[in-house]
Amino acid sequence: MTSLTDATPDGYGELRAELATLTTEAFRPELAEIDRLATADIARIMNGEDQTVPSAVAERLPEIAAAIDATAERMARGGRLIYAGAGTAGRLGVLDASECPPTFNTDPADVVGLIAGGPSAMVTAVEGAEDSKELAAADLEALELTADDTVVGISASGRTPYAIGAVEHARAKGALTLGLSCNADSALGAAAEHPIEVVVGPELLTGSTRLKAGTAQKLVLNMISTITMIRLGKTYGNLMVDVRASNEKLRARSRRIVALATGASDEEIEAALAATDGEVKNAILTILGQVDGPTAATLLTESKGHLRAALAAATPRTT
């Protein structure tokens, strides 16, 4: 936890001095009268600020790619992807984790989002939770962390004790660690095996890191989860062949995915989905590999879920 000092009457002199050194907390005097501008002008300025984020992410692509490859390697061995953060950073991690089951048919336990203060902190701030490294360690202990897991600490400032504590605890357990922040030379980056520091600069509103910093974190988290799932065989080309058809929209999407992958008729698609209990990847394999449902399931198990490998293995069976 960050120590306090009596250098100022409120006792927070050291912390205030530390925040003053962070790019994400910097004051922009040129925007000091933004509240006096027309709404359209404020929107134009804000949109211009947002356009700088992708280029900042692009500068960190080598680090992001290396972190993803290491994550996918661990997950292929049965490890989990675990996000840990406080406030906006924690909410972004929980959001990314919650979207993996419907998109990639992952078990909810495979990608986990931890937010300081627990689930209630998603909608209501839990005072003091972000200041505790011990709380992060306890949250990870509850998950029975293993060396095959990957823990991603998320903090715009790069100094949030909860995120740093999560990474430090995970690294001590032999897990892979990533530190995603928006300040250079951050404490979080120093603690992690794979630091990813996307420096987006000062915010439109001083210190409001749900803006550019939040956007940058969302973009990187999109990459981490999506590309990891691609590496794990959760897609076929750019098709979400592991999508979970849990509602009418997704059931319609499932049929469209099978059609795009195979070019089969509606009748063939319906028959294939019926023969594979609605599993899109299996249905595609029955059509393109000309095998029955049980054989498709066996081939996919043998190929660890990689459809291209299963198709290659099915080819001799069709000759």
LUMMAR-395101 format. One record per residue (C-alpha): residue number from 1; residue in three letters; x, y, z. Coordinates in nm, 2 decimals, padded with zeros to 4 digits. Example, Ala and Ser with C-alpha at 12.3 -4.5 7.8 and 13.67 -1.06 7.14 Angstrom:
2
{1 ALA {01.23 -00.45 00.78}} {2 SER {01.37 -00.11 00.71}} 
***
This chain:
319
{1 MET {00.00 00.00 00.00}} {2 THR {00.12 00.35 -00.08}} {3 SER {00.26 00.51 00.24}} {4 LEU {00.13 00.84 00.36}} {5 THR {00.32 01.14 00.50}} {6 ASP {00.24 01.44 00.72}} {7 ALA {00.41 01.68 00.47}} {8 THR {00.07 01.84 00.41}} {9 PRO {-00.23 01.90 00.65}} {10 ASP {-00.44 01.63 00.48}} {11 GLY {-00.16 01.37 00.52}} {12 TYR {-00.15 01.27 00.16}} {13 GLY {00.16 01.47 00.04}} {14 GLU {00.36 01.17 -00.08}} {15 LEU {00.07 01.03 -00.28}} {16 ARG {-00.02 01.36 -00.43}} {17 ALA {00.34 01.41 -00.54}} {18 GLU {00.34 01.07 -00.69}} {19 LEU {00.02 01.13 -00.89}} {20 ALA {00.17 01.46 -01.02}} {21 THR {00.45 01.26 -01.19}} {22 LEU {00.21 01.04 -01.39}} {23 THR {00.13 01.12 -01.75}} {24 THR {-00.23 01.00 -01.70}} {25 GLU {-00.28 01.25 -01.42}} {26 ALA {-00.12 01.55 -01.60}} {27 PHE {-00.32 01.88 -01.62}} {28 ARG {-00.36 02.04 -01.96}} {29 PRO {-00.39 02.41 -01.94}} {30 GLU {-00.50 02.45 -02.30}} {31 LEU {-00.82 02.28 -02.20}} {32 ALA {-00.88 02.48 -01.89}} {33 GLU {-01.18 02.66 -02.03}} {34 ILE {-01.33 02.36 -02.22}} {35 ASP {-01.65 02.40 -02.03}} {36 ARG {-01.71 02.73 -02.20}} {37 LEU {-01.70 02.58 -02.55}} {38 ALA {-02.00 02.47 -02.76}} {39 THR {-02.10 02.11 -02.73}} {40 ALA {-02.00 02.04 -03.09}} {41 ASP {-01.65 02.18 -03.02}} {42 ILE {-01.60 01.97 -02.71}} {43 ALA {-01.72 01.66 -02.91}} {44 ARG {-01.47 01.74 -03.19}} {45 ILE {-01.18 01.78 -02.94}} {46 MET {-01.28 01.46 -02.76}} {47 ASN {-01.30 01.27 -03.09}} {48 GLY {-00.96 01.40 -03.19}} {49 GLU {-00.82 01.28 -02.85}} {50 ASP {-00.97 00.93 -02.91}} {51 GLN {-00.80 00.90 -03.25}} {52 THR {-00.46 00.90 -03.09}} {53 VAL {-00.52 00.58 -02.89}} {54 PRO {-00.48 00.32 -03.17}} {55 SER {-00.14 00.46 -03.26}} {56 ALA {-00.03 00.44 -02.90}} {57 VAL {-00.14 00.07 -02.89}} {58 ALA {00.04 00.01 -03.22}} {59 GLU {00.37 00.11 -03.06}} {60 ARG {00.33 -00.18 -02.81}} {61 LEU {00.23 -00.45 -03.06}} {62 PRO {00.56 -00.65 -03.02}} {63 GLU {00.51 -00.67 -02.65}} {64 ILE {00.14 -00.75 -02.69}} {65 ALA {00.21 -01.03 -02.94}} {66 ALA {00.48 -01.19 -02.72}} {67 ALA {00.24 -01.18 -02.42}} {68 ILE {-00.04 -01.34 -02.62}} {69 ASP {00.19 -01.62 -02.74}} {70 ALA {00.30 -01.69 -02.39}} {71 THR {-00.06 -01.69 -02.27}} {72 ALA {-00.19 -01.92 -02.54}} {73 GLU {00.09 -02.17 -02.46}} {74 ARG {-00.02 -02.18 -02.10}} {75 MET {-00.39 -02.21 -02.18}} {76 ALA {-00.32 -02.49 -02.42}} {77 ARG {-00.19 -02.68 -02.12}} {78 GLY {-00.51 -02.62 -01.93}} {79 GLY {-00.42 -02.29 -01.77}} {80 ARG {-00.66 -02.00 -01.72}} {81 LEU {-00.66 -01.63 -01.82}} {82 ILE {-00.72 -01.41 -01.51}} {83 TYR {-00.77 -01.04 -01.52}} {84 ALA {-00.72 -00.83 -01.20}} {85 GLY {-00.78 -00.46 -01.16}} {86 ALA {-00.97 -00.20 -00.96}} {87 GLY {-01.23 00.05 -01.07}} {88 THR {-01.26 00.10 -01.45}} {89 ALA {-00.96 -00.13 -01.51}} {90 GLY {-01.13 -00.40 -01.31}} {91 ARG {-01.46 -00.36 -01.49}} {92 LEU {-01.29 -00.38 -01.83}} {93 GLY {-01.13 -00.71 -01.72}} {94 VAL {-01.46 -00.85 -01.60}} {95 LEU {-01.63 -00.74 -01.92}} {96 ASP {-01.37 -00.91 -02.14}} {97 ALA {-01.39 -01.23 -01.94}} {98 SER {-01.77 -01.24 -01.94}} {99 GLU {-01.78 -01.22 -02.32}} {100 CYS {-01.56 -01.52 -02.38}} {101 PRO {-01.81 -01.80 -02.30}} {102 PRO {-02.07 -01.68 -02.56}} {103 THR {-01.82 -01.59 -02.82}} {104 PHE {-01.57 -01.88 -02.79}} {105 ASN {-01.77 -02.14 -02.59}} {106 THR {-01.52 -02.13 -02.31}} {107 ASP {-01.60 -02.26 -01.97}} {108 PRO {-01.67 -01.95 -01.74}} {109 ALA {-01.38 -02.07 -01.52}} {110 ASP {-01.13 -02.05 -01.81}} {111 VAL {-01.13 -01.67 -01.84}} {112 VAL {-01.19 -01.49 -01.51}} {113 GLY {-01.22 -01.12 -01.42}} {114 LEU {-01.13 -01.01 -01.07}} {115 ILE {-01.22 -00.66 -00.95}} {116 ALA {-01.11 -00.51 -00.62}} {117 GLY {-01.40 -00.53 -00.38}} {118 GLY {-01.57 -00.82 -00.55}} {119 PRO {-01.87 -00.83 -00.79}} {120 SER {-02.06 -00.55 -00.62}} {121 ALA {-01.77 -00.31 -00.72}} {122 MET {-01.89 -00.35 -01.08}} {123 VAL {-02.16 -00.09 -01.01}} {124 THR {-02.07 00.06 -00.67}} {125 ALA {-01.72 00.18 -00.57}} {126 VAL {-01.58 -00.02 -00.28}} {127 GLU {-01.37 00.23 -00.08}} {128 GLY {-01.01 00.12 -00.01}} {129 ALA {-01.03 -00.21 -00.20}} {130 GLU {-00.78 -00.09 -00.47}} {131 ASP {-00.52 -00.01 -00.20}} {132 SER {-00.48 -00.36 -00.08}} {133 LYS {-00.22 -00.60 -00.22}} {134 GLU {-00.33 -00.86 00.03}} {135 LEU {-00.69 -00.85 -00.10}} {136 ALA {-00.55 -00.94 -00.45}} {137 ALA {-00.35 -01.22 -00.31}} {138 ALA {-00.65 -01.36 -00.13}} {139 ASP {-00.87 -01.34 -00.44}} {140 LEU {-00.61 -01.54 -00.64}} {141 GLU {-00.57 -01.79 -00.36}} {142 ALA {-00.94 -01.85 -00.37}} {143 LEU {-00.90 -01.95 -00.74}} {144 GLU {-00.62 -02.20 -00.64}} {145 LEU {-00.37 -02.04 -00.88}} {146 THR {-00.14 -02.28 -01.07}} {147 ALA {00.18 -02.23 -01.27}} {148 ASP {-00.02 -02.28 -01.60}} {149 ASP {-00.23 -01.98 -01.53}} {150 THR {-00.18 -01.63 -01.67}} {151 VAL {-00.26 -01.32 -01.46}} {152 VAL {-00.31 -00.98 -01.62}} {153 GLY {-00.28 -00.69 -01.38}} {154 ILE {-00.47 -00.39 -01.52}} {155 SER {-00.41 -00.03 -01.40}} {156 ALA {-00.42 00.29 -01.60}} {157 SER {-00.17 00.46 -01.36}} {158 GLY {00.04 00.14 -01.32}} {159 ARG {00.06 00.21 -00.94}} {160 THR {-00.27 00.05 -00.82}} {161 PRO {-00.17 -00.18 -00.52}} {162 TYR {-00.45 -00.43 -00.60}} {163 ALA {-00.32 -00.49 -00.96}} {164 ILE {00.05 -00.49 -00.85}} {165 GLY {-00.03 -00.73 -00.57}} {166 ALA {-00.21 -00.97 -00.80}} {167 VAL {00.09 -00.98 -01.04}} {168 GLU {00.34 -01.02 -00.75}} {169 HIS {00.15 -01.30 -00.60}} {170 ALA {00.10 -01.47 -00.93}} {171 ARG {00.46 -01.45 -01.02}} {172 ALA {00.56 -01.59 -00.69}} {173 LYS {00.34 -01.89 -00.77}} {174 GLY {00.51 -01.94 -01.10}} {175 ALA {00.22 -01.82 -01.31}} {176 LEU {00.27 -01.60 -01.62}} {177 THR {00.22 -01.23 -01.55}} {178 LEU {00.12 -00.94 -01.77}} {179 GLY {00.11 -00.58 -01.66}} {180 LEU {-00.12 -00.35 -01.86}} {181 SER {-00.09 00.02 -01.78}} {182 CYS {-00.08 00.36 -01.95}} {183 ASN {00.23 00.51 -01.79}} {184 ALA {00.59 00.44 -01.89}} {185 ASP {00.82 00.28 -01.63}} {186 SER {00.53 00.18 -01.41}} {187 ALA {00.55 -00.02 -01.09}} {188 LEU {00.30 -00.27 -01.24}} {189 GLY {00.52 -00.31 -01.55}} {190 ALA {00.83 -00.37 -01.33}} {191 ALA {00.64 -00.64 -01.14}} {192 ALA {00.52 -00.83 -01.45}} {193 GLU {00.71 -01.06 -01.67}} {194 HIS {00.54 -00.90 -01.97}} {195 PRO {00.49 -00.52 -01.92}} {196 ILE {00.25 -00.36 -02.17}} {197 GLU {00.26 00.02 -02.12}} {198 VAL {00.04 00.20 -02.37}} {199 VAL {00.11 00.57 -02.31}} {200 VAL {-00.19 00.77 -02.43}} {201 GLY {-00.10 01.10 -02.26}} {202 PRO {-00.30 01.33 -02.04}} {203 GLU {-00.68 01.30 -02.04}} {204 LEU {-00.93 01.55 -02.17}} {205 LEU {-01.06 01.57 -01.81}} {206 THR {-00.76 01.56 -01.57}} {207 GLY {-00.72 01.22 -01.42}} {208 SER {-01.03 01.07 -01.58}} {209 THR {-00.87 00.75 -01.70}} {210 ARG {-01.19 00.59 -01.81}} {211 LEU {-01.14 00.80 -02.13}} {212 LYS {-00.83 00.74 -02.35}} {213 ALA {-00.66 00.51 -02.10}} {214 GLY {-00.98 00.30 -02.07}} {215 THR {-01.01 00.28 -02.45}} {216 ALA {-00.65 00.17 -02.48}} {217 GLN {-00.70 -00.10 -02.22}} {218 LYS {-01.01 -00.22 -02.39}} {219 LEU {-00.83 -00.25 -02.72}} {220 VAL {-00.54 -00.44 -02.57}} {221 LEU {-00.78 -00.68 -02.38}} {222 ASN {-00.97 -00.74 -02.70}} {223 MET {-00.64 -00.85 -02.86}} {224 ILE {-00.53 -01.07 -02.57}} {225 SER {-00.85 -01.27 -02.55}} {226 THR {-00.94 -01.28 -02.92}} {227 ILE {-00.59 -01.37 -03.05}} {228 THR {-00.54 -01.62 -02.77}} {229 MET {-00.86 -01.79 -02.87}} {230 ILE {-00.75 -01.79 -03.24}} {231 ARG {-00.42 -01.96 -03.13}} {232 LEU {-00.63 -02.21 -02.94}} {233 GLY {-00.83 -02.31 -03.24}} {234 LYS {-01.15 -02.14 -03.14}} {235 THR {-01.19 -01.99 -03.49}} {236 TYR {-01.18 -02.12 -03.85}} {237 GLY {-01.04 -01.83 -04.05}} {238 ASN {-01.23 -01.53 -03.92}} {239 LEU {-01.54 -01.73 -03.83}} {240 MET {-01.64 -01.79 -03.47}} {241 VAL {-01.69 -02.16 -03.50}} {242 ASP {-01.70 -02.22 -03.12}} {243 VAL {-01.98 -01.97 -03.07}} {244 ARG {-02.24 -02.08 -02.81}} {245 ALA {-02.59 -02.07 -02.96}} {246 SER {-02.77 -01.96 -02.65}} {247 ASN {-03.04 -01.74 -02.80}} {248 GLU {-03.22 -01.69 -03.13}} {249 LYS {-02.97 -01.44 -03.27}} {250 LEU {-02.68 -01.67 -03.20}} {251 ARG {-02.87 -01.97 -03.34}} {252 ALA {-02.92 -01.78 -03.66}} {253 ARG {-02.55 -01.68 -03.65}} {254 SER {-02.45 -02.04 -03.61}} {255 ARG {-02.63 -02.14 -03.93}} {256 ARG {-02.47 -01.85 -04.11}} {257 ILE {-02.12 -01.95 -04.00}} {258 VAL {-02.17 -02.30 -04.12}} {259 ALA {-02.30 -02.17 -04.45}} {260 LEU {-02.00 -01.93 -04.49}} {261 ALA {-01.75 -02.21 -04.40}} {262 THR {-01.90 -02.48 -04.62}} {263 GLY {-02.13 -02.33 -04.89}} {264 ALA {-02.38 -02.60 -04.80}} {265 SER {-02.75 -02.58 -04.86}} {266 ASP {-02.99 -02.50 -04.58}} {267 GLU {-03.10 -02.87 -04.57}} {268 GLU {-02.74 -02.99 -04.53}} {269 ILE {-02.67 -02.74 -04.26}} {270 GLU {-02.98 -02.84 -04.06}} {271 ALA {-02.89 -03.20 -04.09}} {272 ALA {-02.53 -03.14 -03.99}} {273 LEU {-02.63 -02.94 -03.68}} {274 ALA {-02.89 -03.20 -03.58}} {275 ALA {-02.62 -03.47 -03.61}} {276 THR {-02.38 -03.27 -03.39}} {277 ASP {-02.61 -03.14 -03.12}} {278 GLY {-02.59 -02.79 -03.26}} {279 GLU {-02.21 -02.77 -03.24}} {280 VAL {-02.09 -02.54 -03.52}} {281 LYS {-01.74 -02.66 -03.55}} {282 ASN {-01.85 -03.03 -03.55}} {283 ALA {-02.12 -02.95 -03.81}} {284 ILE {-01.86 -02.79 -04.04}} {285 LEU {-01.64 -03.09 -04.01}} {286 THR {-01.92 -03.34 -04.10}} {287 ILE {-01.98 -03.14 -04.42}} {288 LEU {-01.63 -03.06 -04.53}} {289 GLY {-01.47 -03.38 -04.40}} {290 GLN {-01.76 -03.60 -04.50}} {291 VAL {-01.78 -03.78 -04.17}} {292 ASP {-02.06 -03.85 -03.93}} {293 GLY {-02.12 -03.67 -03.60}} {294 PRO {-01.94 -03.91 -03.36}} {295 THR {-01.64 -03.92 -03.59}} {296 ALA {-01.63 -03.54 -03.61}} {297 ALA {-01.63 -03.53 -03.23}} {298 THR {-01.34 -03.78 -03.21}} {299 LEU {-01.13 -03.59 -03.47}} {300 LEU {-01.18 -03.26 -03.29}} {301 THR {-01.08 -03.42 -02.96}} {302 GLU {-00.77 -03.56 -03.12}} {303 SER {-00.68 -03.23 -03.27}} {304 LYS {-00.74 -03.04 -02.94}} {305 GLY {-01.02 -02.85 -03.10}} {306 HIS {-00.84 -02.72 -03.41}} {307 LEU {-01.07 -02.75 -03.70}} {308 ARG {-00.80 -02.73 -03.97}} {309 ALA {-00.61 -03.01 -03.81}} {310 ALA {-00.93 -03.22 -03.78}} {311 LEU {-01.01 -03.16 -04.15}} {312 ALA {-00.66 -03.27 -04.25}} {313 ALA {-00.70 -03.59 -04.04}} {314 ALA {-01.04 -03.65 -04.19}} {315 THR {-00.92 -03.64 -04.55}} {316 PRO {-00.78 -04.00 -04.57}} {317 ARG {-01.11 -04.13 -04.44}} {318 THR {-01.30 -03.99 -04.74}} {319 THR {-01.08 -04.16 -05.00}} 
***
